Amino acid sequence: MNEQEIRRIAADVLAGIAPEADLSTLGDDADLREALDLDSMDFLNFVIGLGQRSGQDIPEADTPRLHTMRGLVAYLSR
């Protein structure tokens, strides 16, 4: 997957969890949980959705690597 595909998947998954959230307004190093006011369940659902849409298994231990868009893109593009 390339960066654009990852960003599109993230935006699509997020739209189902927090429809008012707009990833395009965030910096790549912003903490997604804080910037988008996601509680722990919302963020967990976001990670689960990313895994399902990307076809990648994302272990719970790796979720800290997904807290920023930069980290999310780097993780899913590996």
C-alpha positions as semicolon CSV with decimal commas, in nm:
position;residue;x (nm);y (nm);z (nm)
1;M;0,000;0,000;0,000
2;N;0,117;0,349;-0,071
3;E;0,076;0,656;0,148
4;Q;-0,233;0,788;-0,033
5;E;-0,412;0,454;0,001
6;I;-0,330;0,440;0,371
7;R;-0,454;0,794;0,428
8;R;-0,777;0,718;0,239
9;I;-0,835;0,402;0,444
10;A;-0,769;0,592;0,767
11;A;-1,014;0,866;0,667
12;D;-1,278;0,610;0,567
13;V;-1,246;0,414;0,892
14;L;-1,248;0,732;1,096
15;A;-1,564;0,854;0,920
16;G;-1,750;0,559;1,069
17;I;-1,625;0,633;1,421
18;A;-1,607;1,013;1,434
19;P;-1,783;1,152;1,124
20;E;-1,702;1,512;1,218
21;A;-1,326;1,445;1,232
22;D;-1,114;1,572;0,946
23;L;-0,768;1,417;0,906
24;S;-0,670;1,675;0,644
25;T;-0,649;1,944;0,911
26;L;-0,401;1,751;1,127
27;G;-0,027;1,757;1,114
28;D;0,148;1,427;1,056
29;D;0,285;1,427;1,411
30;A;-0,037;1,522;1,592
31;D;-0,165;1,263;1,838
32;L;-0,480;1,136;1,667
33;R;-0,647;1,046;1,996
34;E;-0,608;1,394;2,140
35;A;-0,661;1,594;1,822
36;L;-0,977;1,405;1,726
37;D;-1,100;1,355;2,084
38;L;-1,108;0,976;2,050
39;D;-1,161;0,778;2,367
40;S;-0,991;0,442;2,415
41;M;-1,280;0,244;2,261
42;D;-1,297;0,476;1,960
43;F;-0,925;0,438;1,904
44;L;-0,943;0,061;1,943
45;N;-1,225;0,049;1,687
46;F;-1,015;0,270;1,459
47;V;-0,721;0,027;1,484
48;I;-0,947;-0,274;1,426
49;G;-1,096;-0,102;1,121
50;L;-0,749;-0,019;0,987
51;G;-0,650;-0,383;1,022
52;Q;-0,962;-0,506;0,846
53;R;-0,943;-0,258;0,561
54;S;-0,569;-0,299;0,508
55;G;-0,570;-0,676;0,548
56;Q;-0,293;-0,653;0,806
57;D;-0,291;-0,802;1,153
58;I;-0,225;-0,524;1,403
59;P;-0,134;-0,664;1,745
60;E;-0,246;-0,460;2,045
61;A;0,120;-0,410;2,141
62;D;0,170;-0,213;1,817
63;T;-0,111;0,037;1,870
64;P;0,121;0,306;2,015
65;R;0,291;0,317;1,674
66;L;-0,043;0,428;1,523
67;H;-0,100;0,734;1,740
68;T;0,014;0,974;1,466
69;M;-0,050;0,981;1,095
70;R;0,326;0,955;1,031
71;G;0,345;0,645;1,249
72;L;0,032;0,495;1,097
73;V;0,160;0,541;0,741
74;A;0,502;0,400;0,830
75;Y;0,347;0,099;1,004
76;L;0,096;0,008;0,734
77;S;0,336;0,065;0,445
78;R;0,589;-0,187;0,578
